[in-house]
Amino acid sequence: MASSAVGAILAVLASLIITANVLVAIALLRLIHKSGSKGLYFVLNLAVADTMVGFTVVGLVIDEFSQPFYPPQIFCVLRMAFVTSSSAASILSLIMVACDRHLAIRKPFHYFQMVTGLRVGVRLVGLWLVAATIGFLPAFSPAFQKTPQVVRPKCSFFSVFHPAYMLSVFCAGFFPALFLFIYLYCDMLKIAAVHVRHIREVEQAGLAGGCPPSRTTSDMKAMRTVAILIGCFTLSWLPFFIASIVQTICPSCLPYKVIENYLWLMGLGNSLLNPLLYSLWQKDVRQQLSQLAAALKRRVLLRLRKGRHFPGRGTTALPTVSCLRLQD
C-alpha cells in the first residue's frame, strides 16, 4: 500500500515536471528566436535537465508499481546513474544561470561580447560531461558500487552506491554549489548597492534629467530571480543531503526509507519549482506562455467550428431559378 502511494506521488510529480518544463522550454525557444539572447540558453538547458529528471522519475514509477521487482545489479546501477546525472545537470544548470546573471550585473557593458554562442556551447557541453561523469562513475568503477547482501526488491541509492561515493558526491558537489550560490548573491547585492549609491549621487547633483534607473531595475530583477532560485534550491535539497550524510556515516541513526520516500521527493520538487518560478517572475517568459495559450485556444476554437459541419450532412443547395423562367 505504501509502495503504491509513493508510486502515485512520483507519477503525478513526474507528469507535472515534464509538462511544466516542456512548456517553459518552448517559450524560451520562441524568446531566443525573437531576442537572440545567448544567456537564455542556460535557462533553456535548465529546463531540459529538469525534463530529464522527470523522465528518470517515470522509470522509478514503473519500479514502484512492479514490486516485488528484484532487478539485477547492473540495471539498478544504470537506473540510479541516470537519476544522479540528470539531477547533477539540473544543479549545475542553476549554477550557470546564477553565474550568467552575476556577469550581466558585474560587467553590463561587456556582457554581450563575453557571452558568445561558442562560449555558451562549450560551457553547456562541459556541464553535461561533468554531470555524466558524476552519475555514471559507479557504472565504470565497481569500487563505488555496493554489493547487495540480499536480493533487493527495488532500486535505491543506498542499496546501489557505496557510502564513500555518496559522501564524496554530497560533500564535493552540493555544499560547494550552495556556497557558490551564496557568494554570487552577496556579490550581486554589493554591486547593486554601488549602483544605487551612484544613482543617488547623480540625482542629488541634478543630473538625472528624469531618466528612470533602468540599470538598477534590471539588477534588482536579476537579484530577485537568483535569490528565489537559491532559496528554493536550498529548501528542496538541503534536508535530503544532510540526512543522506547522516545515513552514510551512521546507518542506524536514521531510517533510509524516510530519506527516499519523503526527503528525496522534496529534492525532485525543485525540478518543478524552477519552471514555475521562471514563468511567474520573468515577464518575457510569461508573455510567451500566454501567447502559446492564446494560439492553442484559437486552434481549438477553429477545430470546433470545423467540427460543426458534419460529413454527409451538408446543407442541400437551393434550386436556382433563371430570369427567363421568372418571366414566363
C-alpha positions as CSV (number, residue, x, y, z in Angstrom):
1,M,0.0,0.0,0.0
2,A,2.8,2.4,0.9
3,S,4.6,1.5,-2.3
4,S,1.5,2.3,-4.4
5,A,1.1,5.6,-2.6
6,V,4.8,6.6,-3.3
7,G,4.4,5.4,-6.9
8,A,1.3,7.6,-7.3
9,I,3.0,10.6,-5.9
10,L,6.0,10.0,-8.2
11,A,3.7,9.6,-11.2
12,V,2.0,12.9,-10.5
13,L,5.3,14.7,-9.8
14,A,6.9,13.3,-13.0
15,S,3.9,14.4,-15.1
16,L,4.0,17.9,-13.7
17,I,7.8,18.2,-14.0
18,I,7.8,17.1,-17.7
19,T,4.8,19.2,-18.7
20,A,5.9,22.4,-17.0
21,N,9.5,22.2,-18.3
22,V,8.5,21.4,-21.8
23,L,6.2,24.4,-21.9
24,V,8.9,26.7,-20.5
25,A,11.4,25.2,-23.0
26,I,9.1,26.0,-25.9
27,A,8.6,29.6,-24.6
28,L,12.3,30.0,-24.2
29,L,13.0,28.8,-27.7
30,R,10.5,31.4,-29.0
31,L,12.1,34.0,-26.9
32,I,15.6,33.1,-28.0
33,H,14.5,33.2,-31.7
34,K,12.9,36.7,-31.0
35,S,15.6,38.3,-28.9
36,G,18.8,36.4,-29.8
37,S,20.0,36.4,-26.2
38,K,22.7,33.8,-25.7
39,G,22.3,33.9,-21.9
40,L,18.8,32.3,-22.2
41,Y,20.4,29.1,-23.4
42,F,21.5,28.5,-19.8
43,V,17.8,28.7,-18.7
44,L,16.8,26.5,-21.6
45,N,19.4,24.0,-20.5
46,L,17.9,24.1,-17.0
47,A,14.5,23.2,-18.4
48,V,16.0,20.4,-20.5
49,A,17.8,19.0,-17.4
50,D,14.7,19.2,-15.3
51,T,12.7,17.4,-18.1
52,M,15.2,14.6,-18.0
53,V,14.7,14.4,-14.2
54,G,11.0,13.9,-14.9
55,F,11.7,11.1,-17.4
56,T,14.0,9.3,-15.0
57,V,11.3,9.5,-12.3
58,V,9.0,7.8,-14.7
59,G,11.3,4.7,-14.6
60,L,11.1,4.8,-10.8
61,V,7.3,4.9,-11.0
62,I,7.4,1.7,-13.0
63,D,9.6,0.1,-10.4
64,E,7.2,1.1,-7.6
65,F,4.2,-0.4,-9.3
66,S,6.1,-3.5,-10.3
67,Q,7.1,-4.6,-6.8
68,P,8.5,-7.0,-6.0
69,F,10.8,-6.3,-8.9
70,Y,14.1,-7.9,-7.9
71,P,16.2,-6.1,-10.5
72,P,19.8,-7.1,-11.3
73,Q,22.8,-5.1,-10.0
74,I,23.8,-3.5,-13.3
75,F,20.2,-2.5,-14.0
76,C,20.0,-0.6,-10.7
77,V,23.4,1.0,-11.2
78,L,22.4,2.3,-14.6
79,R,18.9,3.4,-13.4
80,M,20.4,5.4,-10.4
81,A,23.2,6.7,-12.7
82,F,20.6,8.3,-15.0
83,V,18.8,9.8,-12.0
84,T,22.0,11.1,-10.5
85,S,23.4,12.6,-13.7
86,S,20.1,14.4,-14.6
87,S,19.9,15.8,-11.1
88,A,23.5,16.9,-11.2
89,A,22.8,18.6,-14.6
90,S,19.9,20.4,-13.1
91,I,22.0,21.7,-10.2
92,L,24.9,22.7,-12.5
93,S,22.5,24.5,-14.7
94,L,21.3,26.5,-11.8
95,I,24.9,27.5,-11.1
96,M,25.3,28.5,-14.8
97,V,22.2,30.7,-14.6
98,A,23.4,32.4,-11.4
99,C,26.9,32.9,-12.9
100,D,25.3,34.4,-16.1
101,R,23.2,36.8,-14.1
102,H,26.2,37.7,-12.0
103,L,28.2,38.5,-15.1
104,A,25.4,40.6,-16.5
105,I,25.4,42.8,-13.4
106,R,29.2,42.9,-12.8
107,K,30.1,43.7,-16.4
108,P,27.0,45.0,-18.2
109,F,28.8,46.8,-21.0
110,H,31.0,43.8,-21.9
111,Y,28.4,41.1,-21.3
112,F,27.3,40.6,-24.9
113,Q,30.9,40.5,-26.1
114,M,31.8,37.9,-23.4
115,V,28.7,35.7,-23.7
116,T,29.1,34.4,-27.3
117,G,27.4,31.4,-28.9
118,L,30.7,29.5,-28.9
119,R,31.4,30.1,-25.2
120,V,27.9,29.2,-24.2
121,G,28.1,26.0,-26.2
122,V,31.5,25.0,-24.7
123,R,30.1,25.6,-21.2
124,L,27.0,23.6,-21.8
125,V,29.0,20.6,-23.3
126,G,31.3,20.8,-20.3
127,L,28.3,20.9,-17.9
128,W,26.8,17.7,-19.4
129,L,30.2,15.9,-19.4
130,V,30.7,16.7,-15.7
131,A,27.1,15.6,-14.9
132,A,27.5,12.3,-16.8
133,T,30.9,11.7,-15.1
134,I,29.3,12.2,-11.6
135,G,26.3,10.0,-12.4
136,F,28.0,7.1,-14.3
137,L,31.2,6.9,-12.2
138,P,29.9,3.9,-10.3
139,A,29.0,2.1,-13.5
140,F,32.6,2.3,-14.7
141,S,34.2,1.8,-11.3
142,P,32.8,-1.2,-9.4
143,A,34.6,0.1,-6.3
144,F,31.8,2.7,-5.9
145,Q,29.1,0.0,-6.1
146,K,27.6,-1.5,-3.0
147,T,27.5,-5.3,-3.1
148,P,24.0,-6.4,-2.1
149,Q,23.8,-8.8,0.8
150,V,20.2,-9.8,0.0
151,V,18.1,-9.6,-3.1
152,R,16.7,-6.1,-3.3
153,P,13.0,-5.5,-4.1
154,K,13.7,-2.2,-6.0
155,C,16.5,0.1,-7.0
156,S,17.6,2.8,-4.4
157,F,20.6,5.0,-3.8
158,F,21.6,3.4,-0.5
159,S,21.4,-0.2,-1.9
160,V,23.3,0.6,-5.1
161,F,26.0,3.2,-4.4
162,H,28.9,2.7,-2.0
163,P,28.8,5.1,1.1
164,A,32.2,6.5,0.1
165,Y,30.9,7.5,-3.3
166,M,27.7,9.1,-1.9
167,L,29.7,11.0,0.8
168,S,32.1,12.3,-1.9
169,V,29.3,13.5,-4.1
170,F,27.4,15.2,-1.3
171,C,30.4,16.9,0.2
172,A,32.2,17.8,-3.1
173,G,29.0,18.6,-5.1
174,F,26.2,20.0,-3.1
175,F,27.9,22.2,-0.5
176,P,30.4,23.9,-2.9
177,A,27.4,24.7,-5.1
178,L,25.5,26.1,-2.2
179,F,28.5,28.3,-1.1
180,L,29.0,29.5,-4.7
181,F,25.3,30.5,-4.8
182,I,25.7,32.5,-1.6
183,Y,28.9,34.2,-2.8
184,L,27.3,35.2,-6.1
185,Y,24.3,36.6,-4.5
186,C,26.3,38.6,-1.9
187,D,28.5,40.0,-4.6
188,M,25.4,40.9,-6.6
189,L,24.0,42.7,-3.6
190,K,27.2,44.7,-3.2
191,I,27.2,45.7,-6.9
192,A,23.6,46.7,-6.7
193,A,24.3,48.8,-3.6
194,V,27.1,50.6,-5.5
195,H,24.7,51.3,-8.5
196,V,22.1,52.7,-6.2
197,R,24.6,55.0,-4.5
198,H,25.8,56.3,-7.8
199,I,22.3,57.0,-9.0
200,R,21.5,58.9,-5.8
201,E,24.7,61.0,-6.2
202,V,23.6,61.8,-9.8
203,E,20.1,62.7,-8.6
204,Q,21.4,64.9,-5.8
205,A,23.7,66.7,-8.3
206,G,20.6,67.4,-10.5
207,L,22.0,65.5,-13.5
208,A,19.4,62.7,-13.6
209,G,17.2,64.5,-16.1
210,G,14.2,62.5,-15.1
211,C,15.6,59.3,-16.6
212,P,14.4,56.1,-15.0
213,P,17.0,54.0,-13.3
214,S,16.8,51.1,-15.8
215,R,20.1,49.6,-14.8
216,T,19.1,49.3,-11.1
217,T,15.7,47.9,-12.1
218,S,17.4,45.2,-14.2
219,D,19.8,44.5,-11.4
220,M,17.0,44.1,-8.8
221,K,15.1,41.7,-11.1
222,A,18.2,39.6,-11.7
223,M,18.9,39.5,-7.9
224,R,15.4,38.6,-7.2
225,T,15.5,35.7,-9.6
226,V,18.8,34.4,-8.2
227,A,17.6,34.8,-4.6
228,I,14.4,32.8,-5.3
229,L,16.4,30.1,-7.1
230,I,18.9,29.8,-4.2
231,G,16.1,29.7,-1.7
232,C,14.1,27.0,-3.4
233,F,17.3,25.0,-4.2
234,T,18.3,25.1,-0.5
235,L,14.9,24.3,0.9
236,S,14.5,21.4,-1.6
237,W,17.9,19.7,-1.4
238,L,19.4,20.6,1.9
239,P,17.3,18.2,4.1
240,F,18.0,15.3,1.7
241,F,21.7,15.9,1.6
242,I,22.1,16.4,5.3
243,A,20.0,13.3,6.1
244,S,21.9,11.3,3.5
245,I,25.3,12.2,5.0
246,V,24.0,11.2,8.4
247,Q,22.7,7.9,6.9
248,T,26.0,7.3,5.2
249,I,28.1,7.8,8.4
250,C,25.6,6.2,10.8
251,P,23.2,3.8,9.0
252,S,21.2,3.1,12.2
253,C,20.7,6.7,13.1
254,L,18.1,7.5,10.5
255,P,15.8,5.1,8.5
256,Y,16.7,5.4,4.8
257,K,13.0,5.0,3.8
258,V,12.3,8.4,5.3
259,I,15.0,9.8,3.1
260,E,14.0,8.1,-0.1
261,N,10.2,8.4,0.3
262,Y,10.0,11.9,1.7
263,L,13.2,14.0,1.6
264,W,14.2,12.9,-1.9
265,L,10.7,13.9,-3.2
266,M,11.5,17.4,-1.9
267,G,14.6,17.5,-3.9
268,L,12.8,16.3,-7.0
269,G,10.2,19.0,-6.4
270,N,13.0,21.6,-7.2
271,S,12.8,20.5,-10.8
272,L,9.1,21.5,-10.8
273,L,9.7,24.8,-8.9
274,N,12.3,26.0,-11.4
275,P,9.9,26.4,-14.4
276,L,7.1,27.7,-12.2
277,L,9.4,30.4,-10.9
278,Y,10.6,31.5,-14.3
279,S,7.1,31.6,-15.7
280,L,5.9,33.6,-12.7
281,W,8.8,36.1,-12.2
282,Q,10.1,36.5,-15.8
283,K,7.8,38.8,-17.7
284,D,9.2,37.7,-21.1
285,V,8.6,34.0,-20.4
286,R,5.2,34.7,-19.1
287,Q,4.3,36.6,-22.2
288,Q,5.5,33.8,-24.4
289,L,3.4,31.3,-22.4
290,S,0.3,33.5,-22.7
291,Q,0.9,33.7,-26.5
292,L,1.2,29.9,-26.7
293,A,-2.1,29.6,-24.7
294,A,-3.8,32.1,-27.0
295,A,-2.6,30.3,-30.1
296,L,-3.8,26.9,-28.7
297,K,-7.1,28.4,-27.8
298,R,-7.6,29.7,-31.4
299,R,-6.7,26.3,-32.9
300,V,-9.2,24.6,-30.6
301,L,-12.0,27.0,-31.5
302,L,-11.2,26.7,-35.2
303,R,-11.4,22.9,-34.9
304,L,-14.7,23.1,-33.0
305,R,-16.1,25.3,-35.7
306,K,-15.0,22.9,-38.4
307,G,-16.4,20.0,-36.5
308,R,-19.9,21.5,-36.6
309,H,-20.1,20.7,-40.3
310,F,-20.8,17.0,-40.1
311,P,-19.7,14.9,-43.0
312,G,-22.6,13.7,-45.2
313,R,-24.9,16.2,-43.6
314,G,-24.1,19.2,-45.7
315,T,-26.8,21.7,-46.5
316,T,-28.7,21.0,-49.7
317,A,-28.2,23.6,-52.3
318,L,-31.3,25.5,-53.2
319,P,-32.6,25.2,-56.8
320,T,-31.7,28.1,-58.9
321,V,-34.3,29.9,-61.0
322,S,-33.3,31.7,-64.1
323,C,-34.6,35.1,-65.0
324,L,-36.2,33.6,-68.2
325,R,-38.3,31.2,-66.2
326,L,-39.4,34.1,-63.9
327,Q,-40.5,36.0,-66.9
328,D,-42.6,33.0,-68.2
